[in-house]
C-alpha cells in the first residue's frame, strides 16, 4: 500500500482478476462494504470476495484508466472471460481510508455494438 489515502490499483486488480481471496482481503478495511447498483446488491467485503472468487469461470482484464482524488480512487477496467468470448467494462469507485478500501461501488456494463436504433441514425464512430 502507498500512503494512508492511496491504494495500489494494479495490485488490487491483479489479485481480483486472478480470484485470489487472501490477497483481495488485504485491500479491504474490516467493515468495508461493496455496492453493485446495477443489480441492487450490497456486500460485506467477505461476501464480495466470495462472489468474485466463486464465480464459475476465470477472468482476465486490462486497466484502462485510474483517477485519484484524495481518498477517492476511480478505475475503469475492461474484463474478459478467459476464452475472451465476452467482455465488460467496470467502473469502480473506491473510498480509501488508512490505506484500505472502506467502500467500493462498481458499475458493470456489457461490451458490444450500439443498439440497432442508434446504428440506423448513423451517429458517432468507433472509439478504437
C-alpha positions in Angstrom: 0.0 0.0 0.0 1.1 3.6 -0.5 0.2 6.3 2.0 -3.0 6.4 4.1 -5.2 7.5 1.2 -3.6 5.6 -1.7 -4.3 2.2 -3.0 -2.2 0.2 -5.5 -4.9 -0.2 -8.2 -2.7 -2.6 -10.3 -2.1 -4.9 -7.4 -5.7 -4.9 -6.3 -6.9 -5.7 -9.9 -4.3 -8.4 -10.3 -5.5 -10.2 -7.2 -9.1 -9.7 -8.1 -8.9 -10.9 -11.7 -6.8 -13.9 -10.6 -9.5 -14.7 -7.9 -7.0 -14.8 -5.0 -9.2 -14.3 -1.9 -6.4 -13.9 0.6 -4.7 -11.2 -1.4 -8.0 -9.4 -2.1 -8.9 -9.4 1.6 -5.7 -7.5 2.5 -7.0 -4.5 0.5 -10.2 -4.1 2.5 -10.9 -2.5 5.9 -12.6 -4.9 8.3 -16.0 -3.2 8.0 -15.8 -2.3 4.2 -18.9 -2.5 2.1 -19.3 -3.0 -1.7 -22.3 -1.9 -3.8 -23.3 -3.1 -7.2 -26.1 -0.6 -8.1 -26.9 -2.4 -11.5 -28.2 -5.4 -9.6 -29.2 -3.7 -6.3 -26.7 -5.7 -4.2 -24.8 -4.6 -1.1 -22.0 -6.9 0.2 -19.6 -7.1 3.1 -16.0 -7.3 1.9 -16.1 -11.1 2.7 -19.2 -11.6 0.6 -17.8 -9.6 -2.3 -14.6 -11.6 -2.3 -16.6 -14.8 -2.2 -18.8 -13.8 -5.1 -15.7 -12.8 -7.1 -13.7 -15.9 -6.3 -16.5 -18.5 -6.6 -17.7 -17.1 -10.0 -17.8 -20.1 -12.3 -15.0 -19.1 -14.6 -11.7 -17.3 -14.9 -11.2 -13.6 -15.7 -8.6 -11.5 -17.4 -8.5 -7.8 -17.6 -6.8 -4.5 -18.5 -6.8 -1.3 -16.6 -7.8 1.4 -18.9 -7.9 4.4 -16.6 -7.1 5.3 -13.0 -8.0 8.7 -11.4 -7.1 9.6 -7.8 -8.8 12.4 -6.0 -7.8 12.5 -2.3 -9.4 9.5 -0.6 -11.4 8.6 -3.8 -9.9 6.3 -6.5 -11.7 5.6 -9.7 -10.7 2.8 -12.1 -12.0 1.7 -15.4 -11.2 -1.9 -16.3 -12.0 -4.0 -19.3 -12.7 -7.5 -18.0 -12.8 -10.6 -20.3 -13.8 -14.2 -19.6 -10.7 -16.4 -20.1 -11.6 -17.5 -23.7 -12.2 -13.8 -24.5 -15.7 -14.5 -25.9 -17.3 -11.8 -23.8 -16.1 -8.6 -22.2 -17.3 -5.9 -19.9 -16.3 -2.5 -18.7 -16.3 -2.0 -14.9 -16.1 1.5 -13.4 -15.1 1.2 -9.7 -15.2 4.0 -7.1 -13.0 3.2 -4.1 -13.1 5.2 -0.9 -9.8 4.6 0.8 -9.2 5.2 4.5 -5.9 4.3 6.2 -4.6 2.7 3.0 -7.5 0.2 2.7 -10.8 0.1 0.9 -13.6 1.4 3.1 -16.3 1.4 0.4 -16.4 0.2 -3.2 -19.1 1.0 -5.7 -19.0 -0.8 -9.1 -20.9 -0.3 -12.3 -20.6 -3.2 -14.8 -21.6 -2.8 -18.5 -21.6 -5.4 -21.3 -19.4 -4.5 -24.2 -21.0 -4.8 -27.6 -22.2 -2.8 -30.6 -24.6 0.1 -30.3 -28.3 -0.8 -30.4 -29.8 -1.0 -33.9 -31.9 2.1 -33.5 -28.8 4.2 -32.9 -26.9 2.5 -35.7 -29.8 3.4 -38.0 -29.2 7.1 -37.2 -25.5 6.9 -38.3 -24.3 8.7 -35.3 -20.8 8.5 -33.8 -17.9 6.3 -34.8 -15.9 3.6 -33.1 -13.6 4.7 -30.3 -10.9 2.2 -31.4 
